[in-house]
Amino acid sequence: MSGNAEDVAKVLNDKAQKMGFTTNKVELNDVSMTDFAKMKNVAIVTSTTGEGDLPTNGEDFWDDLNASSKELQNLNYSVCALGDRSHDIFCGAGKKVDEKLIQLKANKVLDRQECDGDDSGSDEWGNSFLEKIKSLQ
Ligand SMILES: Cc1cc2nc3c(=O)[nH]c(=O)nc-3n(C[C@H](O)[C@H](O)[C@H](O)COP(=O)(O)O)c2cc1C
């Protein structure tokens, strides 16, 4: 909502390109379930707003994902969840996306990163994600 998650995604996208990956950085709402099912390696970065909700540019994606029962065994993913412990449902958006992807049998290649108040830990998470994806090529 204020650009924190977008900044994390930009940094990761730049690093991935420098490592030679072909990337596609998109807002969650621009990803249909049909597109999503075709993706191979996905780093999901989302903040939390409201009370454990996805930001407005991710809420349509979440509604579609939440309603989906299509299994995603071919999807390698990890989630970077931004939030703030002063809220009751800490990092609720990232948690619910991660939990739904587990339910759909997607392949979690790296544990979820939870960032408290800022983007601390997101750099390390992004580096580990890229190394993991590289090792899977
Ligand atoms: C109105 C509002 C509601 C928020 N609700 C939550 C919440 O329920 N849980 C949480 O962990 N963080 C919550 N946050 C904290 C944000 O997720 C955090 O500041 C994040 O870094 C913002 O990233 P963004 O600019 O990409 O949206 C909220 C922040 C605002 C302004």
The ligand as an ORCA input file, in Angstrom:
! r2SCAN-3c Opt
* xyz 0 1
  C      -3.985      0.305      7.579
  C      -2.911     -0.710      7.833
  C      -3.255     -1.991      8.240
  C      -2.261     -2.939      8.501
  N      -2.643     -4.191      8.928
  C      -1.683     -5.101      9.229
  C      -2.049     -6.404      9.726
  O      -3.221     -6.758      9.882
  N      -1.040     -7.273     10.006
  C       0.288     -6.947      9.863
  O       1.139     -7.778     10.162
  N       0.655     -5.725      9.387
  C      -0.296     -4.804      9.070
  N       0.082     -3.561      8.584
  C       1.533     -3.259      8.416
  C       2.004     -3.335      6.946
  O       1.785     -4.633      6.396
  C       3.510     -3.004      6.883
  O       3.709     -1.675      7.291
  C       4.107     -3.200      5.500
  O       5.517     -3.000      5.550
  C       3.496     -2.276      4.445
  O       3.990     -2.651      3.166
  P       3.353     -2.065      1.797
  O       3.788     -0.633      1.717
  O       3.958     -2.872      0.701
  O       1.880     -2.248      1.878
  C      -0.891     -2.610      8.319
  C      -0.561     -1.309      7.912
  C      -1.531     -0.375      7.655
  C      -1.129      1.024      7.223
*
